[in-house]
Amino acid sequence: MKLIMTLLVRDLADIVAANIEYHLLRGVDHIIVMDNGSVDETSSIVASYARGGRVTLIDQPNDDYDQAAWVSEMARIAWSMGADWVINDDADELWWPQRGGLKSVLARVPAEYGALSVPRTNMLPLHELRGHPFEQMVIRDVASVNGLGRPLAPKAVHRAAPHVQVSPGNHSVVAPGLGPPLATDEILIFHYPHRSYEQLERKIATGGAAVARNTRAPESVYDVWRELYKLYRAGRLRDWYDALPHADDPALDERIAAGMVARDERVAEYMRSMVLPLVAAV
């Protein structure tokens, strides 16, 4: 089995190397990275991996966040490279197989299913982040929601197909003859959307403006981006961020006791022992 992952990135130098190292260790054979106009060190970090042969770097200069089209393009390239399965990932998501590796989970999918629908869990931010977010953020929501308070949608990993269409947000895929998705609990995606206020503000300021320039997507698409961009322009994004539950809030123990959040150090331990030493050597 050949497993290829796609990754659309912009100004993610804080986490992109750890994401790449982690997924290569968990069974991904090759990663296609599309850089969308990064002005930090993201592109040079990815280029260093591309020189090693296990990463392909594509430049995407357009600034209108046509995310679904760009990810679909990468997924089709993955098919042309001989992929059997394709993960369409975001840099702030880590795909955690509950036992074994990612490939062993995918090998058990019945042939009539063309994709797996994989649940996600949000990791709570810290007011003070002292170290790598994938190691330091260890408290997760029990029932995660998106930025508008709606249940956090799952993501799709799919069998490679030449004409695949990936939906906005990578939540689903369609392709002729691909077959329906199958929900699974054998993989859990750890999601780190808010690593600091400064990171969130940069993301919304650049990404929100790019979404506003996308004339093809209807208003209902990228609705979280649109709403947070409105808050940013109104000077209220900081208030929204401060109101989020944080892992170092004084009331954390009460939230744990109430079953609202849980301590989960599996990724942190894996990062500490397996991934971060490799990142440090890049």
N, C-alpha and C positions, 0 to 999 in steps of 0.2 A: 504494500500500500504506500502511495506517495501522498503526503499531506502538505499542502501549501497554505500559507496564511497571507492575507492582504492587510495592509495597514495604511490608513490615510492620516498624515501627520502635519501639524503646524505648530512650531514653537513649543516643542515638548522635550527639550533637552534634559529636563529633570527626571524623566521616566523612560525615554525611548530605548536606551541601552538595556535597562533591566527587563523591559518587556520582551525585547528580542532574545536576550540570553535565556530568559525563563522559558519561552515557548520552544526554542530550539532544544532545550533540555527535556521538555515534556513530550517530544515526539514530532514536532513540526520539522519537515525536511528543508523547506525553503520559504523565505518571506519576501513578498513583493511590497515595497514601501513607496508610496507616492507622497512626495513632499510638496505641500501647497504654500509656497512662498515664505518659508520660515526665515526669520531674521535673527534667531539665536543660533546655537551650535547644533541644532537638530540635524541639518543636512550633512554636516561634516561628520557627525557621529555615525549616521547611517552609511555614509560613503566608506567609512573605515570597515564596516561589516561587509559592504558590497565587494571590497577588494579581496575579502576572504572567500567569496564565491557562494555563500549561502543566503545572500540577500541581493535582490535586484532593486535599484533605486531609479525611480521615475520622477522627473520634474513636472509639476503641474502649475504653471504660472497664472492661470485664470483666477480671478478673485471674486467669484460669484457663488461659491460653495455649492457646486452642482454635485453634491456628495453621492447620490444614488448612481448617477451616470459614471462617475469616476471609479467607484467601487465595483460597479458592474464590469467596467473595462478591465480592471485588475483581475476580477474573477475569471473572465474569459481568457486573459493571458495565462492564468494558472492552469486552465484546461489545456491550452496550447503547449504548456511545459510538461504535460503528462500527469497532472494531478488526478488522484482518485477522489479526494475530498478537499474542500476549501473552507477555511475559517476566515470570515471577514471581521477583523478585530478592530477595536479602538485602542490607542496606546494606554488608556487608563483602565483597561480590562485585562484580567488574567484568568485564563480558562483552566480550572482546577478539576482534574479527573478524580472522582471519589475513591477509586482504586485502580491500580495499574497506570497506564499511560493513555493519552488521548487516542492513539491508534487502536488500542485494545477495546475501548468503548465503541469506536466507529466500526470495528470489525464485527461487532455483534448486532449491528442494525440490520433488520430483515431487508431483503433485496427490494421489496415493493415500496419502501420508503425512500424518498429522495433527500430528506433533510432531517436534522434533529432541531427541536426547539428547546433552547437551553436557558434555564432561569439565571437571574442575576441577583446579587445582593450588594447594597451600598455600604461602603466603609465610612464611618464617621470621621470628619476632619478633627484636627487638633487646633486649639488656639495658638499653641506654640509647637511647631514641628521641628524636632531636633534629630535630624537624620533623614534617611530615605523614606519617602511616604509608604512604599510597599513593605517596609520593615516596621515602621512606627505606628501605622494606622491598623489597630487590631480589634476595634469594636465595630460590629456591623448591625445594621437594622435586621430585625426578625421579619418584618414585612416592609419591604422597600418601596419607595414611591419616587416618581420623577420630580423635576423642578416645579411642576404644576400640581403636585399632590396626588397624581394618579398612580395606580399600581405600575411598578417598574416592568416594562415589557421585556420578554425574553429575546435572545438573539439566535440566529440560525447558522448552523454549519451544514454544508450541503455537498452532495455528490457533484463533481465537476461536470460542467455542461458548456457547449460552445456558444449557446445563445441565452445564457442565464441573465436574468434581470434581478438585481438586488434592490430591495425596497429602501426608502430613506431610513437611516438609522440601523440598517443591517438586521432588521427584525424578521424578515422573511425573504424568500426567493421564489421565482417562477422560471420555468424553462420547459420547452416541449418534451413530454415524456419523462419528466423528472420524478413524478410521484409526490404524494402528500408528505407533510412533515410529521414527525413522531415526537411527542413530548418526552423528555427524559429527566431523571434526577441523578444520572450517573456523572454528570458534569455540573459544576457550579461556577459561575463567572463572578469573580470578585471585582467590584467596580469602585474606582477611586476618583469620583468626579470633582471633589472639592478638596484640594490639597493645601490651599491657603487663599486668603482673600485676594492677594496680589495675582496669583495664578488665575483665579476666576475672573477678575477684572480684565486681564489681558485677553483671556479667551473670549469673553463676551464682547469686548470692544472691537476686536478684529473679526471674530466669527459672526457676530450679530450684524455688523455692517456688510459682510460678504453675503449673508443670507438675504439681506434687504436688496441686494443687487441681483439676486436670482429671479429673473422674470418668468421662469418656466414653472416653478413650484407654486402651488396654490397656498393661500394663507394658512391652511390647516396643517401644512407640512412644516417641520422644524418649528413647531409652536413653542417649545420650551425656549429655544434660541430667541425667538421673536419677543416673547414676554420678558425675558431677562434683559434683552437689549433695550426694551422700553424702560425698564427700571434703571438701567445704567444711564441712559440719556436723561432721565428725570432726577438723577443723583440719589437714587434709593436702593441701589444694588447692595451697598454695604449693610444697610438695615436688613435686607433679605438674608444676606449671608450670616450676619450675627444672630439671626433668629433660628438658624439651623441648629439641631442638636449637635454638640461637640463631644468628643470622647473624653475631654478633660473638664467637662462641666461639673459643678459641685453635686448635681443631682444624678450623676451617672449610676451610682450604686442602686438608687431607687428604681431607675429605669431597667437595670439588669434584673432586679428582684421582681419587677412587674412583667418580665418577659418581653419587653419592648425592644431591647437590644441584647446582644450576646458578645462575649469575648471569644475571638476566634484567631488563634495565633499560628495556624497551619502555614499560611503564606509567609508570614514574618519569619518563621523558623526556616523554611525552605530558602527564602531570600538570603538570610544570614549565613547559612551553611553552604549553599550551592551557587547562588546567583551573584551576589554583591562582590565576592572576590573576583569573579570574572569581569564585572563591570569596572572594578578598580584598575584592572590591567589594560583596559581599552585606551 
